Amino acid sequence: MRVIVLGSTGFLGRTVVADLVRHGHAVTGLSRRGMPCPEAPAASAGVLDVVAASAPTLETAFAGADAVVHCLGPDDRERVRGSATEYFQRLLVDPTQRVAGAARRSGVASLVILGSYFTAYHRLHPDWDLAARHPYIQARVDQARRGREAGPEATTVLEIPFVFGALPGIVPMWKSYLVAPTRRSPVAVAPAGASAAVTNTDVADAVRAVIEGRCPPGAHPLSTDVYRYDRLVRAISDALGTPRKPVVTVPTALLGAGLRVEGWRLALTGRASGLTPGRLATDILGRDLGLDPAAYAPPLGLTPRSLDDVVRATVAACR
C-alpha cells in the first residue's frame, strides 16, 4: 500500500514510518522540515506545512495514496497566550478537518487520526463533563467528530494514552514532567490516580492493523498496561538507580490546591492551559483513567503486558 504519514519527524510519526516500511509498505513522510526518517531510509520525505496548506495542496499531496496517517497537533502540555480554546481549535481541529476532507476528495481509502484517550472517557463517562471543563479535551472531541464527518468512510481515530519509548535524537516528554522531578527530589511524589499506557511501537502496530484491514474503522482506545502513578514513579525511581527512595501519594485535595495556584499564576501572565489547572487534580490526576488492556489491546493486535522495561528505556533517553 502507498501510505502518507503527516508529522513524520515526530516521535510517533517516525515510529509509524519505520514500522510501515519494515512491513513492505511504500511510505512518504511529510513534515514542515521534510527530514528523512533515520530508521527507514527507503521512505520518501517531503515538505508540507499542514496548518498553512490549502485544500488543493493537500489534495495534490494525497493523490494516489491508499491511506493517510495524521500524527500532527499540539498536546496538553501547551501554555498559550490568549484563548486556549482558540489555539487548539486553530492548530488541532481545523487542520484535521481539512486533511480529512482532502483525503476523501483525493480518493484515499483509509484515514487514521492519532487522537487522545480523553475522547474515550468523554464517550464512556459523559457525566464527568470533561470537554466542557478543559479546552484541550473539547478540541480532541471536536477533532475526532469533524475528522470522521469530513473524511473517507474508513476513518479511524486511535485514542492514545500515555506513550513510553525512545528514539535517537528525541528527548522524551517525560523528562520535565516526571523524570527530572523524581531525580532531584529526596522523596518521590505521585498523584492518587492511574492512567492507561502504551509504547510508541504499540501505536505503530495499531496504525498498521487499521490500514491493513485487520481492525475495523472507528474509535479505538489503546491500552497495553495500566499504571497507578505511585507504581509509575517507583519504576522511574528504580530506573534512576534510587530504588529505595520513598514514594508518597499526594492527596487529591492537596494537589488540587497547588494546581489552583498554578492556574492563578498562568492567568496573571496572560497565559492559558489546555487542561484547566483548577480542575486537573479532581478530573484527571486523581482519577483512575486505566483502560483494561485485556479488552482494548487484542482488537488492535496488541499484547497486554508490563511496560516497566520500556519505562526504563524512556528514563535512559532522558539523561
C-alpha positions as CSV (number, residue, x, y, z in Angstrom):
1,M,0.0,0.0,0.0
2,R,1.1,3.6,-0.5
3,V,0.8,5.5,2.8
4,I,1.3,9.2,3.5
5,V,2.4,9.9,7.1
6,L,1.8,13.5,8.3
7,G,4.1,14.6,11.1
8,S,6.7,12.1,10.1
9,T,9.6,13.7,12.0
10,G,7.9,13.5,15.4
11,F,8.2,10.7,18.0
12,L,5.1,8.8,16.9
13,G,5.3,9.7,13.2
14,R,8.8,8.5,12.9
15,T,7.9,5.2,14.6
16,V,4.9,4.7,12.3
17,V,7.0,5.4,9.1
18,A,9.7,2.9,10.2
19,D,7.2,0.2,11.0
20,L,5.2,0.6,7.8
21,V,8.4,0.4,5.7
22,R,9.6,-2.6,7.6
23,H,6.4,-4.4,6.7
24,G,6.6,-3.7,3.0
25,H,4.5,-0.5,2.5
26,A,5.6,2.4,0.3
27,V,5.7,5.4,2.6
28,T,6.0,9.1,2.1
29,G,6.6,11.1,5.3
30,L,5.5,14.8,5.1
31,S,6.6,17.4,7.6
32,R,7.4,21.1,7.9
33,R,11.2,20.2,7.8
34,G,11.0,17.4,5.3
35,M,13.6,15.4,7.1
36,P,14.0,11.7,6.2
37,C,13.3,9.0,8.7
38,P,16.7,7.7,10.1
39,E,15.1,4.3,10.8
40,A,13.7,3.9,7.3
41,P,15.9,5.3,4.6
42,A,13.7,3.6,2.0
43,A,10.8,6.0,2.9
44,S,10.3,9.1,0.8
45,A,10.3,12.5,2.6
46,G,8.7,15.8,1.6
47,V,7.9,19.2,3.0
48,L,4.3,20.1,3.9
49,D,3.0,22.6,6.5
50,V,-0.4,21.1,7.1
51,V,-1.6,24.1,9.1
52,A,-0.8,26.5,6.3
53,A,-1.5,24.2,3.3
54,S,-4.5,25.0,1.1
55,A,-7.1,22.3,0.2
56,P,-5.7,21.9,-3.4
57,T,-2.2,21.5,-1.9
58,L,-3.4,18.7,0.4
59,E,-5.3,17.0,-2.4
60,T,-2.2,17.0,-4.6
61,A,-0.1,15.6,-1.8
62,F,-2.6,12.8,-1.2
63,A,-3.2,11.9,-4.8
64,G,-2.7,8.2,-5.4
65,A,-2.3,7.3,-1.7
66,D,-4.2,4.3,-0.2
67,A,-4.0,5.6,3.3
68,V,-3.1,8.8,5.2
69,V,-1.9,8.7,8.8
70,H,-2.4,12.1,10.7
71,C,0.2,12.3,13.5
72,L,0.1,16.1,14.0
73,G,-1.2,18.5,16.6
74,P,-0.2,20.2,19.9
75,D,-0.7,18.3,23.1
76,D,-2.0,19.2,26.5
77,R,1.4,20.5,27.7
78,E,1.0,23.7,25.7
79,R,0.7,27.0,27.7
80,V,-0.5,29.7,25.3
81,R,-1.2,33.4,25.3
82,G,-4.8,34.3,25.0
83,S,-7.6,31.7,24.5
84,A,-6.6,28.1,24.8
85,T,-9.9,27.2,23.1
86,E,-9.0,29.2,20.0
87,Y,-5.4,27.9,20.0
88,F,-6.4,24.2,20.0
89,Q,-9.2,24.7,17.5
90,R,-6.8,26.5,15.1
91,L,-3.9,24.1,15.4
92,L,-5.6,20.8,16.2
93,V,-9.2,20.7,15.0
94,D,-9.2,22.8,11.8
95,P,-6.2,21.2,10.2
96,T,-7.6,17.7,10.9
97,Q,-10.9,18.6,9.2
98,R,-9.0,19.9,6.2
99,V,-6.8,16.8,6.0
100,A,-9.9,14.6,6.3
101,G,-11.8,16.4,3.6
102,A,-8.8,16.4,1.2
103,A,-8.2,12.7,1.8
104,R,-11.8,11.9,0.9
105,R,-11.8,14.1,-2.2
106,S,-8.5,12.6,-3.3
107,G,-9.9,9.0,-3.1
108,V,-7.9,7.9,-0.1
109,A,-9.5,4.8,1.2
110,S,-8.3,4.9,4.8
111,L,-7.5,7.8,7.2
112,V,-6.0,7.2,10.6
113,I,-6.0,10.0,13.1
114,L,-3.8,9.8,16.2
115,G,-6.1,11.2,18.9
116,S,-6.3,11.1,22.7
117,Y,-7.8,8.7,25.2
118,F,-9.7,11.7,26.6
119,T,-12.2,11.2,23.8
120,A,-12.8,7.7,25.1
121,Y,-13.6,9.0,28.5
122,H,-15.8,11.7,27.1
123,R,-17.7,8.8,25.5
124,L,-17.6,6.3,28.4
125,H,-18.2,8.9,31.2
126,P,-20.3,11.8,29.8
127,D,-21.2,12.6,33.5
128,W,-17.6,13.7,34.1
129,D,-18.2,16.7,31.7
130,L,-14.5,16.7,30.8
131,A,-14.9,18.5,27.5
132,A,-16.8,21.4,29.0
133,R,-14.1,21.9,31.6
134,H,-10.9,21.5,29.6
135,P,-10.3,23.2,26.2
136,Y,-7.8,20.6,25.1
137,I,-10.3,17.8,25.7
138,Q,-13.0,19.7,23.9
139,A,-10.6,20.1,20.9
140,R,-9.8,16.4,20.9
141,V,-13.6,15.6,20.9
142,D,-14.1,18.1,18.1
143,Q,-11.1,16.7,16.2
144,A,-12.5,13.2,16.3
145,R,-16.0,14.2,15.3
146,R,-15.1,16.6,12.5
147,G,-12.4,14.2,11.1
148,R,-14.9,11.4,10.9
149,E,-17.6,13.7,9.3
150,A,-15.2,15.1,6.7
151,G,-13.0,12.1,6.0
152,P,-13.3,8.8,4.0
153,E,-15.8,6.2,5.1
154,A,-12.9,4.3,6.6
155,T,-11.8,7.0,9.0
156,T,-10.3,5.8,12.3
157,V,-9.4,7.6,15.5
158,L,-6.8,5.9,17.7
159,E,-7.4,7.1,21.2
160,I,-3.9,7.2,22.7
161,P,-3.0,7.3,26.4
162,F,0.5,7.8,28.0
163,V,3.2,6.7,25.5
164,F,6.6,5.4,26.6
165,G,9.6,4.6,24.4
166,A,12.7,6.2,23.0
167,L,14.2,7.2,19.6
168,P,17.7,8.5,19.0
169,G,17.8,12.3,18.9
170,I,14.4,12.8,20.6
171,V,14.2,13.8,24.3
172,P,11.1,12.1,25.8
173,M,8.4,14.5,27.0
174,W,8.6,12.7,30.4
175,K,11.9,14.3,31.2
176,S,10.5,17.5,32.5
177,Y,7.2,16.0,33.8
178,L,8.3,13.0,35.8
179,V,11.9,12.0,35.4
180,A,13.6,15.3,36.4
181,P,11.3,15.9,39.4
182,T,11.8,12.3,40.6
183,R,15.6,12.6,40.2
184,R,16.0,15.8,42.2
185,S,13.5,15.3,45.0
186,P,14.6,13.3,48.1
187,V,11.0,12.0,48.2
188,A,9.2,11.0,45.0
189,V,5.6,12.2,44.9
190,A,2.7,10.8,42.9
191,P,-1.0,11.7,42.3
192,A,-3.6,9.3,43.5
193,G,-4.9,8.3,40.1
194,A,-3.9,6.0,37.3
195,S,-3.5,6.0,33.5
196,A,-3.6,3.6,30.6
197,A,-0.2,3.3,28.8
198,V,1.3,2.0,25.6
199,T,4.6,2.2,23.8
200,N,5.4,4.0,20.6
201,T,5.7,0.7,18.8
202,D,2.2,-0.3,20.1
203,V,0.9,2.8,18.4
204,A,2.6,1.9,15.1
205,D,1.3,-1.7,15.3
206,A,-2.2,-0.3,15.8
207,V,-1.9,2.0,12.8
208,R,-0.8,-0.9,10.6
209,A,-3.6,-3.1,11.9
210,V,-6.1,-0.5,10.8
211,I,-4.8,0.3,7.3
212,E,-4.2,-3.4,6.6
213,G,-7.8,-4.1,7.4
214,R,-7.2,-6.3,10.4
215,C,-9.2,-3.9,12.6
216,P,-12.4,-2.2,11.5
217,P,-12.5,1.6,11.3
218,G,-14.0,3.6,14.2
219,A,-12.9,4.9,17.5
220,H,-10.3,2.6,19.2
221,P,-8.8,3.2,22.7
222,L,-5.3,1.9,23.1
223,S,-4.0,0.2,26.3
224,T,-1.4,-2.4,26.9
225,D,-0.7,-1.6,30.6
226,V,-2.2,0.5,33.4
227,Y,-0.1,2.5,35.8
228,R,-1.1,3.8,39.1
229,Y,1.0,6.9,39.5
230,D,2.8,5.5,42.5
231,R,3.8,2.4,40.5
232,L,5.0,4.6,37.6
233,V,7.0,6.9,39.8
234,R,8.6,3.9,41.6
235,A,9.5,2.4,38.2
236,I,11.1,5.7,37.2
237,S,13.0,5.9,40.6
238,D,14.3,2.4,40.1
239,A,15.5,3.3,36.6
240,L,17.3,6.3,38.0
241,G,19.2,4.0,40.4
242,T,17.3,5.1,43.5
243,P,15.1,2.1,44.2
244,R,14.9,2.9,48.0
245,K,13.6,6.4,47.5
246,P,10.3,6.8,49.3
247,V,7.2,7.3,47.1
248,V,4.5,9.4,48.7
249,T,1.0,9.7,47.2
250,V,-0.3,13.3,47.4
251,P,-4.0,13.6,48.4
252,T,-6.1,14.9,45.6
253,A,-7.4,17.8,47.6
254,L,-3.9,19.0,48.4
255,L,-2.7,18.5,44.8
256,G,-5.7,20.5,43.7
257,A,-4.9,23.4,45.9
258,G,-1.4,23.6,44.4
259,L,-2.7,23.4,40.9
260,R,-5.1,26.2,41.5
261,V,-2.2,28.4,42.5
262,E,-0.6,27.4,39.2
263,G,-3.8,28.5,37.4
264,W,-3.7,31.9,39.1
265,R,0.0,32.3,38.1
266,L,-0.9,31.5,34.5
267,A,-3.7,33.9,34.5
268,L,-1.5,36.7,35.9
269,T,0.9,36.2,33.0
270,G,-1.9,36.2,30.4
271,R,-1.4,32.5,29.6
272,A,-3.8,29.6,29.4
273,S,-3.6,25.8,29.6
274,G,-5.4,23.2,27.6
275,L,-6.2,21.4,30.8
276,T,-7.7,23.7,33.4
277,P,-5.3,23.7,36.4
278,G,-8.1,24.2,39.0
279,R,-9.9,21.0,37.7
280,L,-6.8,18.9,36.8
281,A,-6.4,17.1,40.1
282,T,-10.1,16.0,40.6
283,D,-10.9,15.5,36.9
284,I,-7.7,13.7,35.7
285,L,-4.8,13.2,38.1
286,G,-6.8,11.9,40.9
287,R,-9.0,9.6,38.8
288,D,-8.5,6.1,37.6
289,L,-8.0,6.5,33.8
290,G,-6.9,3.0,33.3
291,L,-8.4,1.1,30.3
292,D,-8.5,-2.7,30.7
293,P,-5.7,-4.0,28.4
294,A,-7.4,-7.4,28.1
295,A,-10.4,-5.6,26.5
296,Y,-8.7,-3.0,24.4
297,A,-5.3,-4.5,23.2
298,P,-6.3,-7.6,21.3
299,P,-8.7,-6.0,18.8
300,L,-5.7,-4.0,17.6
301,G,-3.3,-6.9,17.6
302,L,-1.6,-5.6,20.7
303,T,-0.4,-7.7,23.7
304,P,-1.2,-6.7,27.3
305,R,2.0,-6.7,29.3
306,S,4.1,-4.8,31.8
307,L,5.8,-1.8,30.3
308,D,8.4,-1.4,33.0
309,D,11.2,-2.3,30.6
310,V,10.1,0.5,28.2
311,V,9.8,2.9,31.1
312,R,13.4,2.2,31.9
313,A,14.4,2.8,28.3
314,T,12.5,6.1,28.4
315,V,14.3,7.2,31.5
316,A,17.6,6.3,30.0
317,A,16.8,8.5,27.0
318,C,16.2,11.4,29.3
319,R,19.8,11.6,30.6
